[in-house]
């Protein structure tokens, strides 16, 4: 995602532009629409409104300047937990090694499901959550990872439950340490007593957690949004890496927050618990508890084509026994001093999922391939090459023109249902990697097309759940065209809303960042918002951001697979985006922005191998 963690100026800290600037929107075709008029009082909606960047009122509350002396350590460790080294890199003899990138999306994952070994476990993590490179410029050196992260700050931690390779009959509960590509075994459990957690023929459980402080250090109150973007990035990265091993991946969304905390070991060897009474304002000083992990989700990994029998009640009961395990290791301190952004922790508390919803069941959606215009549009790269070469562009050249078929192909891979039959619609998440999510698609894309040959410049819209089509039309400007663009493949629900040069508007709404206008296209991810929170529960708030992160990771991979680049944009003026689209309330909200194009390479920055890397934590 845009904004590296080394010492470059942050667009979020720029002076506020004059309000008249936005009135010159090149795309404005009717009177300005007012900001959100919703009266929702839910904790999630309140946080969302509070953390909007506003063109006239200013940016969401943040630190104002970066306290480099207290920048959080990006690497969490649990010494003296026993270490389980992983082959680094994974052996090239693995059958998964030569899979061409587009082939992974065209049929059920191949090769056949691999057994769980140190080699396959290494391959899973090496191609999803490991370091991908080190960068150096002047006196600064920093690491990059396979999974993208807001500001390259990496709040996301990973934990695994799997059969212990050295202790037959026991399961290992381990934390993944990407700095050294190894597992820290924090506890072991009898396999027989934990059969409900790892039901046959499942391979492993991978859990994700977030350290909010890593993002809040730079971004303040808006950090909760970015942490959940990064959960989505990681989910997609894991799903793609698993598919290359012949495994499927699905979020175990029937587990409660407390269940996930036991799996991750939040109370074991971590800083003291969150205070019962949070401060009611931003507080600076020593507050180690802000370095605690917030358990986000767990993913079941299992052979593709199978469907493990998951019983959430028995799984939860088995996880309660984890309180009695002999946990090893104490978390290292990440910063000397802290800033407590109280609204983050209040909101996280309010949007916890406390139990499965009524009738919630684990369900594996049918595997569907993604539609293809032509596999020849991609470079001859393997899946593994694409995921490890992924980078976040920091600038676009403003020149490169994308072919129309390439544009359509990238959007086809953004469809949640993959290739659907006659009379079927997009909505259910069956295609890779969206199938990792257990709910129907709630996120759409408003596209600003700048440089696509054979396609007029303008504003377009990709409807990713066609059941929302009528609601979208009613909610948006009534003078939009809603016409199918020329040459659009059958089955791609893409519509042109308005012709015109939208480079200025794309730049303006993305906090005046030129990268949003210098690519081939940029987009805002528009989620069905208030109805989801009302109908399903406030626990869906972070999950909407997960879905945008999954979509963002697809765009990253697609861009690199065709030979260009991309970057996520977390800084945008929320209600200015809604004004462009004509959205007047919280029914639909923009949750993430993105840009795709040809990158400008900064030759001052030197690239170094990911491993062994320099002996620093950065």
Backbone torsions as a table, in degrees:
resi	resn	phi	psi	omega
1	UNK	NA	151.5	-175.9
2	UNK	-57.6	146.7	177.3
3	UNK	90.7	97.7	179.2
4	UNK	-75.4	163.9	-174.7
5	UNK	-87.4	-6.1	175.6
6	UNK	-80.7	177.0	-162.8
7	UNK	-82.9	75.0	172.3
8	UNK	-114.7	151.7	-179.3
9	UNK	-59.3	143.2	179.4
10	UNK	-100.6	125.9	176.3
11	UNK	-57.4	-24.8	-179.7
12	UNK	-68.5	-13.2	-176.6
13	UNK	-106.9	9.8	179.6
14	UNK	-71.6	155.5	174.9
15	UNK	-59.2	149.4	-179.3
16	UNK	-68.9	131.5	179.7
17	UNK	-70.2	158.0	177.7
18	UNK	-65.6	135.8	-175.9
19	UNK	-59.3	-24.8	-178.6
20	UNK	-67.8	-19.7	-178.4
21	UNK	-57.6	-44.5	-175.7
22	UNK	-71.6	-22.2	-179.6
23	UNK	-68.3	-13.1	179.8
24	UNK	-93.0	20.6	-178.3
25	UNK	-52.3	124.0	-178.8
26	UNK	-64.9	-26.5	-175.9
27	UNK	-91.9	-5.9	-173.9
28	UNK	-63.9	120.0	-176.3
29	UNK	-119.3	1.3	178.3
30	UNK	-155.8	177.1	-177.5
31	UNK	-60.5	147.8	-179.0
32	UNK	-59.7	140.7	177.4
33	UNK	-91.6	147.7	-179.2
34	UNK	-72.0	160.6	175.3
35	UNK	-65.6	178.4	-175.8
36	UNK	-48.2	134.0	178.4
37	UNK	-110.9	7.4	-178.1
38	UNK	-65.0	145.4	177.3
39	UNK	-107.1	15.6	-179.7
40	UNK	-55.8	137.3	-179.2
41	UNK	-115.5	18.3	178.7
42	UNK	-67.5	153.9	-179.6
43	UNK	-61.2	-40.1	-179.6
44	UNK	-65.5	-45.5	-179.7
45	UNK	-65.5	-38.7	178.5
46	UNK	-62.5	-46.1	177.9
47	UNK	-61.3	-42.2	-176.6
48	UNK	-62.5	-45.4	177.8
49	UNK	-62.7	-43.5	-175.5
50	UNK	-63.7	-32.1	-174.4
51	UNK	-99.7	17.9	174.6
52	UNK	-76.4	139.7	166.1
53	UNK	-79.6	134.6	-175.9
54	UNK	-124.3	132.9	-174.4
55	UNK	-61.6	-35.1	-177.5
56	UNK	-103.2	-33.2	-176.8
57	UNK	-88.4	-15.3	177.3
58	UNK	110.8	-175.9	-176.9
59	UNK	-85.3	159.4	173.3
60	UNK	-58.7	156.3	-174.7
61	UNK	-63.2	129.8	178.9
62	UNK	-145.0	-176.0	-175.0
63	UNK	-71.4	-19.9	-180.0
64	UNK	82.5	-38.9	173.7
65	UNK	-145.9	161.1	-176.3
66	UNK	-96.9	127.4	179.1
67	UNK	-89.6	85.3	-173.2
68	UNK	-61.8	-29.3	-179.0
69	UNK	-65.1	-23.3	-178.7
70	UNK	-115.6	21.7	176.1
71	UNK	-59.5	126.9	-175.4
72	UNK	-64.2	142.0	172.2
73	UNK	-61.8	127.3	-178.4
74	UNK	-78.1	-3.4	-175.8
75	UNK	-119.9	113.6	176.5
76	UNK	-89.1	134.0	178.3
77	UNK	-133.8	157.6	-177.6
78	UNK	-128.7	67.3	175.7
79	UNK	-71.0	145.1	0.3
80	UNK	-100.5	45.7	-179.3
81	UNK	-57.7	140.5	177.6
82	UNK	-58.5	139.5	-177.3
83	UNK	-100.8	140.5	176.2
84	UNK	-117.6	94.9	-178.4
85	UNK	-63.6	148.0	177.9
86	UNK	-115.1	143.8	177.6
87	UNK	-54.3	130.0	-173.2
88	UNK	-138.1	107.6	-2.1
89	UNK	-76.0	169.0	176.7
90	UNK	-59.4	148.0	-178.2
91	UNK	-57.5	133.7	179.3
92	UNK	-67.3	-11.1	-179.1
93	UNK	-74.7	-9.3	177.3
94	UNK	-57.4	135.4	179.9
95	UNK	-58.5	-18.8	-177.5
96	UNK	-77.4	-11.0	-169.7
97	UNK	-56.9	-44.3	-170.1
98	UNK	-96.9	22.8	-174.3
99	UNK	-70.6	118.0	175.3
100	UNK	-62.5	142.9	-176.3
101	UNK	-52.7	-53.4	-176.0
102	UNK	-66.6	-23.8	-178.0
103	UNK	-65.1	-28.0	-177.5
104	UNK	-64.5	-25.6	-175.6
105	UNK	-98.1	-2.3	-171.8
106	UNK	-100.7	-13.1	179.6
107	UNK	-154.3	176.3	175.9
108	UNK	-56.5	142.0	-172.5
109	UNK	-50.0	137.9	173.7
110	UNK	-128.8	150.0	8.2
111	UNK	-74.2	-176.4	174.3
112	UNK	-56.2	156.5	-177.0
113	UNK	-51.7	130.8	179.2
114	UNK	-86.3	146.5	174.4
115	UNK	-69.0	156.4	177.0
116	UNK	-77.8	114.0	176.7
117	UNK	-136.0	173.9	175.1
118	UNK	-59.8	-35.1	-179.6
119	UNK	-67.5	-47.8	-177.2
120	UNK	-70.8	-36.0	176.7
121	UNK	-64.9	-39.9	176.3
122	UNK	-62.1	-43.7	-179.7
123	UNK	-61.9	-41.8	179.2
124	UNK	-57.1	-50.2	-175.2
125	UNK	-77.3	-35.6	-179.3
126	UNK	-63.5	-30.2	-177.3
127	UNK	-105.1	17.5	178.2
128	UNK	-139.1	-47.9	-169.5
129	UNK	-128.0	4.5	-176.7
130	UNK	-82.6	173.7	170.4
131	UNK	-69.0	145.3	177.8
132	UNK	-111.8	-20.8	179.9
133	UNK	-175.3	168.0	165.6
134	UNK	-117.1	147.8	178.1
135	UNK	-123.1	148.7	-179.9
136	UNK	-141.8	135.4	175.9
137	UNK	-148.3	119.2	-178.1
138	UNK	60.8	-125.1	-178.9
139	UNK	-93.3	0.5	-176.2
140	UNK	-101.8	137.1	174.6
141	UNK	-134.5	136.2	-177.8
142	UNK	-148.9	157.7	-177.8
143	UNK	-100.1	155.3	171.6
144	UNK	-117.7	157.7	179.3
145	UNK	-126.8	163.4	178.3
146	UNK	-64.0	-42.2	177.4
147	UNK	-84.5	131.2	-179.8
148	UNK	-70.7	160.7	179.1
149	UNK	-151.4	145.9	177.7
150	UNK	-59.1	121.4	179.5
151	UNK	63.7	12.7	-177.1
152	UNK	56.3	35.9	-176.7
153	UNK	-96.7	-20.6	171.5
154	UNK	51.0	74.1	174.3
155	UNK	-77.3	-12.0	-170.3
156	UNK	-85.4	128.4	174.1
157	UNK	-113.5	152.0	-178.6
158	UNK	-123.0	144.0	-179.7
159	UNK	-136.8	146.9	-178.3
160	UNK	-129.7	145.2	170.7
161	UNK	-118.4	121.5	-174.7
162	UNK	-159.9	161.6	178.3
163	UNK	-59.4	127.8	-176.4
164	UNK	-68.5	123.8	-176.2
165	UNK	-70.4	-17.4	-176.7
166	UNK	-109.2	-8.4	-177.8
167	UNK	-132.5	86.9	-179.5
168	UNK	-55.0	140.3	178.6
169	UNK	85.3	4.2	178.9
170	UNK	-129.6	153.3	176.1
171	UNK	-103.3	142.1	175.9
172	UNK	-95.4	137.4	172.4
173	UNK	-111.6	109.1	-167.9
174	UNK	-129.7	151.1	173.9
175	UNK	-103.7	134.7	179.8
176	UNK	-86.3	128.1	178.8
177	UNK	-109.6	96.5	-174.1
178	UNK	-67.8	-25.5	-179.1
179	UNK	-56.3	-38.0	-178.5
180	UNK	-118.1	6.3	-179.8
181	UNK	49.6	62.5	177.6
182	UNK	-147.2	167.7	178.0
183	UNK	-110.2	136.1	174.1
184	UNK	-100.9	111.2	-176.9
185	UNK	-80.1	106.7	-174.0
186	UNK	-91.2	-20.9	178.9
187	UNK	-164.1	161.3	171.3
188	UNK	-130.1	155.5	-177.1
189	UNK	-142.4	147.5	177.2
190	UNK	-61.4	127.5	-177.1
191	UNK	-61.3	-37.9	-178.1
192	UNK	-63.2	-38.3	-179.4
193	UNK	-76.3	-14.2	-177.2
194	UNK	-111.9	17.1	-177.7
195	UNK	-58.7	-31.3	-179.3
196	UNK	-69.3	-25.5	-179.6
197	UNK	-80.2	-32.9	-178.9
198	UNK	-125.2	70.5	-174.8
199	UNK	-70.4	139.4	178.6
200	UNK	-59.2	143.0	0.8
201	UNK	-96.6	34.0	-177.1
202	UNK	-59.6	149.6	-177.0
203	UNK	-93.8	-45.7	-175.8
204	UNK	-165.8	166.0	169.8
205	UNK	-116.8	129.8	176.8
206	UNK	-115.6	123.2	-179.5
207	UNK	-109.9	145.6	178.2
208	UNK	-117.2	140.5	176.0
209	UNK	-137.0	163.8	-177.9
210	UNK	-125.1	140.1	169.7
211	UNK	-103.6	98.5	-173.7
212	UNK	-58.7	-33.6	-175.0
213	UNK	-58.6	-34.2	-178.3
214	UNK	-59.5	-38.1	178.3
215	UNK	-84.8	-39.2	-177.2
216	UNK	-63.9	-29.1	177.6
217	UNK	-52.7	-37.4	-177.5
218	UNK	-101.9	-37.3	-168.0
219	UNK	-109.9	-2.7	175.7
220	UNK	63.1	-136.3	-170.1
221	UNK	-64.4	-27.5	-177.3
222	UNK	-75.7	-5.3	-173.4
223	UNK	-61.1	-31.7	-179.9
224	UNK	-59.8	-36.9	175.4
225	UNK	-60.2	-48.8	-172.3
226	UNK	-69.1	-34.9	176.5
227	UNK	-59.8	-39.1	-178.9
228	UNK	-77.6	-29.6	166.6
229	UNK	-53.6	-45.9	-174.0
230	UNK	-70.1	-30.4	171.8
231	UNK	-59.9	-44.1	178.0
232	UNK	-63.7	-42.6	175.6
233	UNK	-55.5	-47.0	-177.2
234	UNK	-66.3	-40.6	178.1
235	UNK	-58.4	-45.2	179.3
236	UNK	-65.5	-41.7	180.0
237	UNK	-61.1	-43.3	179.2
238	UNK	-65.9	-43.0	-178.5
239	UNK	-61.8	-41.3	179.7
240	UNK	-68.1	-45.2	179.2
241	UNK	-62.9	-39.0	178.7
242	UNK	-64.0	-42.0	-179.6
243	UNK	-61.7	-33.8	179.3
244	UNK	-69.7	-13.1	175.8
245	UNK	-102.6	4.9	-178.1
246	UNK	80.9	17.9	179.9
247	UNK	-106.5	153.6	171.6
248	UNK	-104.6	163.8	-178.2
249	UNK	-142.5	136.6	-178.7
250	UNK	-148.0	133.2	177.2
251	UNK	-65.7	131.6	175.5
252	UNK	-86.0	78.6	-169.9
253	UNK	-81.4	-0.8	176.0
254	UNK	-88.4	-1.6	176.2
255	UNK	-81.8	142.2	179.8
256	UNK	-83.1	170.3	175.7
257	UNK	-58.2	-42.0	180.0
258	UNK	-66.4	-38.5	176.1
259	UNK	-58.3	-47.0	-178.5
260	UNK	-65.0	-37.2	178.3
261	UNK	-62.3	-38.5	177.2
262	UNK	-66.9	-39.7	179.8
263	UNK	-64.8	-38.5	-178.5
264	UNK	-82.9	-22.0	-176.9
265	UNK	75.9	41.5	-176.3
266	UNK	-58.1	-37.3	-176.7
267	UNK	-87.7	0.2	-173.2
268	UNK	-107.6	109.8	176.9
269	UNK	72.4	19.5	-178.6
270	UNK	-109.7	168.3	176.4
271	UNK	-57.7	159.9	-178.4
272	UNK	-52.5	155.1	-174.6
273	UNK	-61.6	157.4	174.8
274	UNK	-57.1	134.8	179.6
275	UNK	-57.1	143.9	178.2
276	UNK	-61.0	-36.6	177.8
277	UNK	-112.7	104.1	179.0
278	UNK	-70.0	149.5	173.2
279	UNK	-61.6	152.0	-178.7
280	UNK	-98.5	19.8	177.4
281	UNK	-157.6	169.6	178.0
282	UNK	-67.8	129.2	-177.2
283	UNK	-124.9	134.4	177.1
284	UNK	-106.1	145.2	178.5
285	UNK	140.2	-169.9	-178.6
286	UNK	-77.3	115.9	179.5
287	UNK	-143.5	75.6	-174.5
288	UNK	-57.0	-26.3	-176.8
289	UNK	-63.1	-20.5	178.6
290	UNK	-70.2	-11.0	177.8
291	UNK	-87.9	-0.3	178.6
292	UNK	-64.7	152.2	175.2
293	UNK	-81.4	142.3	172.2
294	UNK	-105.8	111.0	-179.2
295	UNK	-66.1	129.5	-175.6
296	UNK	-102.3	-55.3	-174.1
297	UNK	-163.9	166.4	173.2
298	UNK	-128.1	144.1	-177.9
299	UNK	-119.8	127.9	175.1
300	UNK	-87.7	128.4	176.2
301	UNK	-106.0	130.2	-175.1
302	UNK	-154.3	160.0	-178.2
303	UNK	-59.5	132.6	178.6
304	UNK	-59.2	137.7	-179.2
305	UNK	96.0	-11.6	177.6
306	UNK	-101.7	169.7	177.1
307	UNK	-142.9	94.2	180.0
308	UNK	-59.3	147.1	178.2
309	UNK	-87.0	101.1	-177.7
310	UNK	-99.3	126.6	174.0
311	UNK	-117.2	107.7	-174.3
312	UNK	-64.1	-32.6	178.6
313	UNK	-63.3	-49.4	179.7
314	UNK	-67.8	-34.7	178.9
315	UNK	-64.0	-43.9	179.3
316	UNK	-64.2	-40.7	179.0
317	UNK	-62.2	-42.7	179.0
318	UNK	-65.5	-36.9	-179.0
319	UNK	-69.0	-26.0	177.6
320	UNK	-62.9	-25.9	177.9
321	UNK	-71.6	-15.0	-179.6
322	UNK	-66.7	-19.9	176.8
323	UNK	-61.9	-26.9	-175.7
324	UNK	-95.9	-1.4	179.4
325	UNK	-69.3	158.3	177.7
326	UNK	-87.3	93.6	-177.4
327	UNK	-83.5	141.4	-177.1
328	UNK	-121.6	141.9	173.3
329	UNK	105.3	144.3	177.2
330	UNK	-123.0	134.8	-177.9
331	UNK	-65.3	137.5	174.5
332	UNK	-73.0	150.6	175.9
333	UNK	-70.7	140.6	-177.9
334	UNK	-98.6	-29.9	179.9
335	UNK	-146.1	157.4	176.0
336	UNK	-79.1	-45.2	178.9
337	UNK	-126.2	167.5	-171.4
338	UNK	-142.2	167.7	167.6
339	UNK	-125.5	125.1	179.9
340	UNK	-92.3	107.2	173.7
341	UNK	-89.9	91.6	-166.6
342	UNK	-58.3	-34.6	-175.4
343	UNK	-64.2	-28.2	178.0
344	UNK	-62.6	-47.7	-174.3
345	UNK	-75.5	-32.3	174.6
346	UNK	-64.9	-43.7	-178.9
347	UNK	-68.1	-43.0	178.7
348	UNK	-58.0	-37.3	178.2
349	UNK	-66.2	-40.4	-176.2
350	UNK	-73.5	-25.5	-175.3
351	UNK	-103.3	14.8	174.4
352	UNK	-64.0	147.9	172.2
353	UNK	-97.6	116.2	-171.6
354	UNK	-90.5	-18.3	-179.8
355	UNK	-168.9	164.9	175.3
356	UNK	-60.5	149.1	173.5
357	UNK	-73.7	157.5	179.9
358	UNK	-53.1	134.5	177.5
359	UNK	67.7	15.6	179.4
360	UNK	-71.7	129.4	-179.0
361	UNK	-132.4	151.3	172.8
362	UNK	-76.0	127.7	-175.2
363	UNK	-141.8	131.2	178.2
364	UNK	-99.4	116.2	-179.8
365	UNK	-70.9	150.4	177.4
366	UNK	-58.4	140.0	178.5
367	UNK	-71.4	130.1	175.7
368	UNK	-129.3	135.2	176.6
369	UNK	-72.8	158.7	176.8
370	UNK	-87.2	143.0	179.1
371	UNK	-62.8	153.6	-178.8
372	UNK	-134.9	130.8	169.4
373	UNK	-77.0	-51.2	176.9
374	UNK	-167.1	129.9	176.5
375	UNK	-68.5	-17.7	179.8
376	UNK	-69.4	-8.5	177.9
377	UNK	-74.7	-17.3	-177.8
378	UNK	-93.8	152.6	171.8
379	UNK	-69.6	159.8	-178.5
380	UNK	-82.4	76.4	-178.3
381	UNK	-123.9	147.9	173.8
382	UNK	-81.8	164.8	175.8
383	UNK	-55.7	-45.1	-176.4
384	UNK	-64.0	-37.2	177.7
385	UNK	-66.4	-42.2	-178.3
386	UNK	-64.3	-47.8	-174.6
387	UNK	-67.2	-33.6	-177.5
388	UNK	-85.8	-15.5	175.6
389	UNK	-90.3	-8.2	-177.0
390	UNK	-58.9	132.0	176.0
391	UNK	-137.8	157.7	173.3
392	UNK	-93.7	118.5	178.9
393	UNK	-66.6	144.7	176.2
394	UNK	-106.9	-6.8	176.4
395	UNK	-162.3	152.2	176.2
396	UNK	-116.7	154.1	-172.8
397	UNK	-79.9	-13.7	179.6
398	UNK	67.8	15.3	-175.1
399	UNK	-126.9	-43.6	-172.3
400	UNK	-57.0	135.5	178.4
401	UNK	-112.2	126.5	179.1
402	UNK	-88.7	140.9	174.6
403	UNK	-68.9	148.1	-177.8
404	UNK	-61.4	-41.5	180.0
405	UNK	-64.3	-35.9	176.8
406	UNK	-64.4	-42.6	177.2
407	UNK	-59.1	-48.4	179.4
408	UNK	-63.0	-39.4	-179.7
409	UNK	-63.0	-42.6	178.7
410	UNK	-60.8	-42.1	-179.4
411	UNK	-70.0	-32.7	175.8
412	UNK	-60.5	-36.2	178.2
413	UNK	-77.2	-5.5	175.6
414	UNK	-92.6	0.4	-177.9
415	UNK	-82.8	131.5	-174.9
416	UNK	-70.6	-31.1	-174.2
417	UNK	-93.7	-5.4	-177.5
418	UNK	69.8	-147.2	-177.8
419	UNK	-81.5	116.5	-177.1
420	UNK	-105.4	155.2	179.8
421	UNK	-83.5	176.4	179.9
422	UNK	-60.1	129.8	179.6
423	UNK	86.6	-9.2	177.7
424	UNK	-91.1	157.8	-177.8
425	UNK	-124.9	159.7	173.2
426	UNK	-71.3	142.5	177.2
427	UNK	165.5	-58.7	179.5
428	UNK	-70.6	138.1	-172.7
429	UNK	-91.2	93.5	-175.8
430	UNK	-112.5	-21.3	-175.1
431	UNK	-89.8	155.6	176.4
432	UNK	-73.1	138.2	-5.6
433	UNK	-95.1	8.0	-175.1
434	UNK	-63.2	-23.5	-177.8
435	UNK	-64.7	-11.7	176.5
436	UNK	-67.1	-21.6	-178.7
437	UNK	-92.5	136.5	-174.3
438	UNK	-92.2	10.2	178.6
439	UNK	-119.2	161.5	175.9
440	UNK	-69.4	154.1	-175.7
441	UNK	-58.1	135.4	177.5
442	UNK	-120.4	-0.2	-171.8
443	UNK	-117.7	133.6	178.1
444	UNK	-117.9	-178.5	-178.1
445	UNK	-137.5	124.1	170.9
446	UNK	-96.1	117.2	-170.4
447	UNK	-107.3	131.8	173.7
448	UNK	-102.5	104.2	-174.8
449	UNK	-90.2	121.0	-176.4
450	UNK	-108.7	-48.1	-171.6
451	UNK	-141.3	77.6	175.5
452	UNK	-128.6	115.1	-175.9
453	UNK	-63.9	138.6	178.9
454	UNK	77.9	7.6	179.7
455	UNK	-132.7	123.1	-179.2
456	UNK	-59.1	142.0	173.1
457	UNK	-60.5	147.6	178.3
458	UNK	157.7	-169.0	-178.8
459	UNK	-102.5	126.6	-177.9
460	UNK	-125.7	167.1	-178.8
461	UNK	-142.9	127.6	176.4
462	UNK	-102.1	116.7	-179.5
463	UNK	-91.1	108.1	-174.9
464	UNK	-92.2	-11.9	170.8
465	UNK	-135.5	107.4	-170.5
466	UNK	-72.9	-10.8	173.0
467	UNK	-68.1	-19.1	-179.3
468	UNK	-90.5	-0.9	-171.7
469	UNK	-56.6	-48.9	-178.3
470	UNK	-63.4	-42.1	179.4
471	UNK	-64.2	-38.3	178.3
472	UNK	-63.9	-45.4	179.7
473	UNK	-61.5	-40.6	-179.1
474	UNK	-69.9	-33.8	-174.5
475	UNK	-81.0	-22.6	-173.1
476	UNK	-99.5	175.4	-177.0
477	UNK	-53.4	136.9	-175.6
478	UNK	-78.9	-10.2	178.8
479	UNK	-97.3	8.2	175.2
480	UNK	-68.4	148.9	-174.3
481	UNK	-76.9	-43.5	-174.9
482	UNK	53.8	51.9	178.5
483	UNK	-113.4	148.3	178.2
484	UNK	-74.8	129.9	-179.7
485	UNK	-71.5	158.8	-178.1
486	UNK	-62.2	135.4	176.5
487	UNK	77.3	5.4	-177.7
488	UNK	-66.6	127.2	-177.4
489	UNK	-62.2	148.8	172.1
490	UNK	-59.2	139.7	178.6
491	UNK	89.1	-2.7	176.4
492	UNK	-104.5	104.3	-176.3
493	UNK	-78.9	67.5	-179.6
494	UNK	-108.2	137.0	-177.0
495	UNK	-133.9	140.5	172.0
496	UNK	-87.5	128.1	178.8
497	UNK	-94.5	-36.3	-175.1
498	UNK	-164.6	135.9	173.6
499	UNK	-83.8	152.6	175.7
500	UNK	141.6	158.0	178.4
501	UNK	-75.2	113.9	-175.6
502	UNK	-111.9	21.7	-179.6
503	UNK	-63.7	-44.2	-177.9
504	UNK	-64.6	-43.1	-177.6
505	UNK	-66.8	-37.4	178.5
506	UNK	-63.5	-40.1	178.5
507	UNK	-68.2	-44.0	-176.7
508	UNK	-62.8	-46.5	-175.9
509	UNK	-74.1	-17.9	177.8
510	UNK	-96.9	48.9	177.3
511	UNK	55.0	35.3	176.0
512	UNK	60.7	31.3	177.6
513	UNK	-91.0	120.5	-175.6
514	UNK	-66.0	-21.2	179.9
515	UNK	-60.2	-25.4	179.1
516	UNK	-72.8	-19.6	-179.1
517	UNK	-110.0	-12.4	-175.1
518	UNK	-94.4	-1.6	176.9
519	UNK	-90.3	-171.4	175.8
520	UNK	-76.3	-37.6	173.7
521	UNK	-158.4	156.9	171.8
522	UNK	-131.1	170.7	-176.3
523	UNK	-156.6	158.4	169.5
524	UNK	-115.7	134.7	179.4
525	UNK	-90.3	116.6	-172.6
526	UNK	-105.1	114.3	-176.8
527	UNK	-102.0	141.0	166.1
528	UNK	-67.1	120.2	-162.7
529	UNK	-113.6	-77.9	-173.6
530	UNK	-60.5	-40.7	177.5
531	UNK	-61.3	-33.6	179.4
532	UNK	-68.2	-45.6	179.2
533	UNK	-63.6	-37.1	-178.9
534	UNK	-71.8	-45.6	-173.0
535	UNK	-80.0	-35.2	-175.1
536	UNK	-104.5	-38.8	-179.0
537	UNK	134.3	158.9	-177.5
538	UNK	-67.5	-18.2	176.6
539	UNK	-63.3	-13.1	176.9
540	UNK	-77.3	-14.1	-177.6
541	UNK	-56.3	-55.5	177.6
542	UNK	-63.1	-30.6	-177.2
543	UNK	-67.8	-30.9	174.2
544	UNK	-61.7	-38.3	176.8
545	UNK	-70.5	-35.0	174.7
546	UNK	-57.3	-44.7	-178.2
547	UNK	-62.1	-39.2	177.4
548	UNK	-65.4	-35.7	178.0
549	UNK	-66.2	-38.6	176.1
550	UNK	-62.4	-46.1	178.5
551	UNK	-62.0	-40.8	178.3
552	UNK	-61.6	-41.1	179.2
553	UNK	-64.5	-36.6	175.8
554	UNK	-61.0	-44.3	179.4
555	UNK	-64.0	-39.4	174.6
556	UNK	-56.6	-52.0	-175.8
557	UNK	-66.5	-41.4	178.7
558	UNK	-60.5	-44.4	-179.9
559	UNK	-60.5	-46.5	-179.0
560	UNK	-70.1	-31.0	179.9
561	UNK	-69.4	-24.5	177.4
562	UNK	-99.2	2.6	172.1
563	UNK	98.2	13.2	177.4
564	UNK	-122.7	-148.1	-177.4
565	UNK	-149.4	-176.4	-176.5
566	UNK	-161.0	169.2	170.5
567	UNK	-158.5	146.5	173.0
568	UNK	-80.5	148.2	179.8
569	UNK	-125.1	110.9	179.1
570	UNK	-91.2	-16.8	-178.3
571	UNK	-95.8	109.6	176.3
572	UNK	-153.5	157.0	178.4
573	UNK	-86.2	103.0	-170.1
574	UNK	-51.1	-57.5	-173.6
575	UNK	-76.4	-17.7	171.5
576	UNK	-68.0	-36.7	174.2
577	UNK	-61.8	-45.9	-178.7
578	UNK	-64.6	-34.6	177.8
579	UNK	-62.6	-42.5	178.9
580	UNK	-59.4	-39.5	-176.7
581	UNK	-87.2	-14.4	-178.0
582	UNK	87.4	14.2	-179.9
583	UNK	-79.5	128.8	-171.1
584	UNK	-112.4	-11.5	-178.5
585	UNK	-141.0	-160.8	-175.6
586	UNK	-93.9	12.7	179.1
587	UNK	-60.4	-42.5	175.3
588	UNK	-129.1	140.1	-179.6
589	UNK	-137.4	147.1	175.3
590	UNK	-84.2	125.7	-173.6
591	UNK	-115.5	-12.5	-175.7
592	UNK	-167.6	142.9	176.1
593	UNK	-118.2	160.4	-174.2
594	UNK	-152.5	153.5	175.5
595	UNK	-140.7	144.3	-176.3
596	UNK	-131.4	131.1	179.3
597	UNK	178.9	-167.2	-178.8
598	UNK	-89.3	122.7	-173.0
599	UNK	-78.1	153.1	168.7
600	UNK	-95.7	121.9	-176.8
601	UNK	-87.3	125.8	176.9
602	UNK	-83.6	105.0	-175.0
603	UNK	-73.4	-7.4	176.3
604	UNK	-76.1	-17.1	-176.1
605	UNK	-96.3	125.9	-179.9
606	UNK	-96.9	138.2	178.3
607	UNK	-97.9	139.3	179.1
608	UNK	-127.4	154.7	179.4
609	UNK	-60.4	151.6	179.4
610	UNK	-65.8	-40.3	-176.9
611	UNK	-131.6	138.2	5.1
612	UNK	-76.9	-19.7	177.8
613	UNK	75.3	167.1	177.9
614	UNK	-70.5	159.0	-176.8
615	UNK	-85.5	54.3	-179.8
616	UNK	-133.2	162.2	174.1
617	UNK	-105.6	103.2	-177.9
618	UNK	-155.5	NA	NA
